[in-house]
C-alpha cells in the first residue's frame, strides 16, 4: 500500500493503517522534493517508481484530493477506502465510493451515500438518508443531520453542524463551528451561528 500525501493528514492515515495491519511501502509527495522519508519509509515523487498498485489518498483539500485521485486512477492504481476500526457504519443501505477516508470514531447512519474520494474526519457523524458528493472534506467533529444533500468538493469546517434537510451546493465552504440552518448555494462560503 502507498499513502498519497506526506503531510499532517498522512500521519493520521498512517496511524490508522498500523491499526489495520496494512503493509505500507511508503508515501507519495511530488510537492516537497527535499523530504526523503517519513516514519522511516521512503517518499516517492514519481508514480512510476511505486511497485504496489494499492493506494490511499491522505490529503484533506478537496481540489487536491480530486487531482490526485484522477492522476493515480490514470496510472492504474486501486484507490482503497481507509475505514477506521473504530468507525460505526450502519449495515442498512450505505453506499461508499472508492478512495474514501473514514477516520476514527465516525458514525454513518442508514441509507447514507458518500461518493468517491471524500474524507470524513474523526468524531464526525452523518445521519440517515444523507447524500455526500465526491471529493468533500468533512473536518473533525462535524455533525450532518438526516436527509441532507452535500454537493461535490464541499469543505465543512471543524465542529460545524448541518441541520436536517439542508442542501449544500458544489464547492461551497462551511466555516468551523457554523450552524447551517438553510440551503447553501454552490460556491458560497458561510460561517457563524446561524451560518450566513
C-alpha positions as CSV (number, residue, x, y, z in Angstrom):
1,X,0.0,0.0,0.0
2,X,1.2,3.5,-0.8
3,X,-0.1,6.6,1.1
4,X,-0.6,9.5,-1.3
5,X,0.4,12.6,0.7
6,X,3.1,13.2,3.3
7,X,1.7,16.0,5.5
8,X,-0.3,16.1,8.7
9,X,-3.3,14.1,7.4
10,X,-0.9,11.4,6.0
11,X,0.4,10.9,9.6
12,X,-3.2,10.3,10.8
13,X,-3.8,7.9,7.9
14,X,-0.5,6.1,8.6
15,X,-1.6,5.7,12.2
16,X,-4.9,4.1,11.1
17,X,-3.1,1.8,8.7
18,X,-1.0,0.5,11.6
19,X,-4.2,-0.4,13.4
20,X,-5.5,-2.2,10.3
21,X,-2.1,-4.1,9.9
22,X,-1.7,-2.7,6.4
23,X,1.8,-3.1,4.9
24,X,2.9,0.4,3.8
25,X,5.5,0.7,1.0
26,X,5.9,4.4,1.5
27,X,4.4,7.8,0.8
28,X,3.9,9.9,-2.4
29,X,4.6,13.6,-2.3
30,X,5.7,15.4,-5.5
31,X,5.5,18.9,-4.0
32,X,8.3,18.7,-1.5
33,X,11.4,17.2,-3.1
34,X,13.6,17.9,0.0
35,X,11.8,15.4,2.2
36,X,13.2,11.9,1.7
37,X,11.4,9.8,4.3
38,X,8.5,9.8,6.8
39,X,8.3,7.3,9.7
40,X,11.4,5.7,8.2
41,X,9.6,5.0,5.0
42,X,10.5,6.4,1.6
43,X,8.7,9.3,-0.1
44,X,8.2,8.7,-3.8
45,X,7.9,11.7,-6.2
46,X,7.0,9.8,-9.3
47,X,4.0,7.4,-9.5
48,X,6.0,5.2,-11.9
49,X,8.6,4.4,-9.1
50,X,5.9,2.8,-6.9
51,X,5.7,-1.0,-7.0
52,X,2.3,-1.5,-5.3
53,X,-0.9,-0.6,-7.1
54,X,-2.9,-0.1,-4.0
55,X,-3.1,3.5,-2.7
56,X,-4.8,5.6,0.0
57,X,-5.3,9.3,-0.5
58,X,-4.2,11.2,2.6
59,X,-4.7,14.8,1.7
60,X,-7.6,16.9,3.0
61,X,-8.1,19.7,0.5
62,X,-11.0,18.7,-1.9
63,X,-9.4,20.1,-5.1
64,X,-6.0,18.4,-4.4
65,X,-7.8,15.1,-3.4
66,X,-9.6,15.2,-6.7
67,X,-6.4,15.9,-8.7
68,X,-4.5,13.1,-7.0
69,X,-7.4,10.7,-7.3
70,X,-7.7,11.2,-11.0
71,X,-3.9,11.2,-11.5
72,X,-3.5,7.8,-9.7
73,X,-6.6,6.4,-11.4
74,X,-5.0,7.1,-14.8
75,X,-1.8,5.3,-13.6
76,X,-3.9,2.2,-12.9
77,X,-3.8,2.4,-9.1
78,X,-6.6,0.8,-7.0
79,X,-7.8,3.7,-4.7
80,X,-8.6,1.9,-1.4
81,X,-11.0,3.0,1.2
82,X,-9.5,3.6,4.6
83,X,-12.1,2.8,7.2
84,X,-11.0,3.1,10.8
85,X,-11.7,0.1,13.1
86,X,-13.5,2.5,15.4
87,X,-15.9,3.9,12.8
88,X,-19.5,2.8,13.2
89,X,-21.2,2.3,9.8
90,X,-24.8,1.1,9.5
91,X,-25.3,-2.2,7.7
92,X,-28.5,-0.7,6.2
93,X,-28.2,0.6,2.6
94,X,-24.9,2.5,3.0
95,X,-23.0,3.2,-0.2
96,X,-19.3,4.2,0.0
97,X,-17.5,5.2,-3.1
98,X,-13.8,4.5,-3.9
99,X,-10.9,6.3,-2.3
100,X,-12.6,7.4,1.0
101,X,-11.0,8.2,4.3
102,X,-13.4,7.4,7.2
103,X,-11.4,8.2,10.3
104,X,-11.7,7.3,14.0
105,X,-15.0,7.4,15.9
106,X,-17.0,8.4,12.8
107,X,-20.8,7.5,12.7
108,X,-22.5,6.8,9.4
109,X,-26.2,6.1,9.7
110,X,-28.6,4.1,7.4
111,X,-29.3,5.0,3.8
112,X,-26.3,7.2,3.5
113,X,-24.3,7.6,0.3
114,X,-20.8,9.0,0.2
115,X,-19.3,9.4,-3.3
116,X,-15.7,8.8,-4.3
117,X,-12.6,10.5,-2.9
118,X,-14.2,12.1,0.2
119,X,-12.7,12.5,3.7
120,X,-14.9,12.1,6.8
121,X,-12.6,13.1,9.7
122,X,-12.5,11.9,13.3
123,X,-15.6,12.1,15.5
124,X,-17.9,13.3,12.7
125,X,-21.4,11.9,12.1
126,X,-23.6,11.6,9.0
127,X,-27.2,10.6,9.7
128,X,-29.9,8.8,7.8
129,X,-30.8,9.5,4.2
130,X,-28.0,11.9,3.6
131,X,-26.0,12.1,0.3
132,X,-22.4,13.4,0.3
133,X,-20.8,14.2,-3.1
134,X,-17.3,13.4,-4.4
135,X,-14.1,14.8,-3.0
136,X,-15.5,16.5,0.0
137,X,-13.6,17.3,3.2
138,X,-15.7,16.9,6.3
139,X,-13.4,18.0,9.2
140,X,-13.2,16.8,12.8
141,X,-16.4,16.8,14.8
142,X,-18.8,17.7,12.1
143,X,-22.5,16.7,12.6
144,X,-24.6,16.3,9.5
145,X,-28.3,15.6,10.3
146,X,-30.6,13.4,8.3
147,X,-31.9,14.0,4.8
148,X,-29.1,16.4,3.8
149,X,-27.5,16.7,0.4
150,X,-23.9,17.8,0.2
151,X,-22.5,18.6,-3.3
152,X,-19.1,17.8,-4.7
153,X,-15.9,19.3,-3.4
154,X,-17.5,20.8,-0.4
155,X,-15.4,21.8,2.6
156,X,-17.1,21.6,6.0
157,X,-15.0,23.1,8.8
158,X,-14.3,21.6,12.2
159,X,-17.3,21.3,14.5
160,X,-19.9,22.6,12.0
161,X,-23.5,21.4,12.3
162,X,-25.7,20.9,9.2
163,X,-29.4,20.7,10.2
164,X,-31.9,18.3,8.8
165,X,-32.8,18.6,5.1
166,X,-30.2,21.2,4.2
167,X,-28.7,21.2,0.7
168,X,-25.2,22.4,0.2
169,X,-24.1,23.2,-3.4
170,X,-20.8,22.1,-5.1
171,X,-17.6,23.8,-4.0
172,X,-19.3,25.5,-1.0
173,X,-17.3,26.3,2.1
174,X,-18.8,25.9,5.6
175,X,-16.8,27.7,8.3
176,X,-15.6,26.0,11.5
177,X,-18.3,25.9,14.2
178,X,-21.1,27.1,11.8
179,X,-24.6,26.0,12.3
180,X,-26.2,25.7,8.9
181,X,-30.0,26.1,9.1
182,X,-30.8,26.7,5.4
183,X,-29.6,25.7,1.9
184,X,-26.2,27.0,0.8
185,X,-25.7,27.7,-3.0
186,X,-22.8,26.4,-5.0
187,X,-19.5,28.2,-4.5
188,X,-20.7,30.2,-1.5
189,X,-18.8,30.5,1.9
190,X,-20.9,30.7,5.1
191,X,-19.9,30.9,8.7
192,X,-21.4,31.7,12.1
193,X,-24.4,30.8,14.2
194,X,-26.7,30.7,12.3
195,X,-24.5,30.4,9.2
196,X,-24.6,33.4,6.8
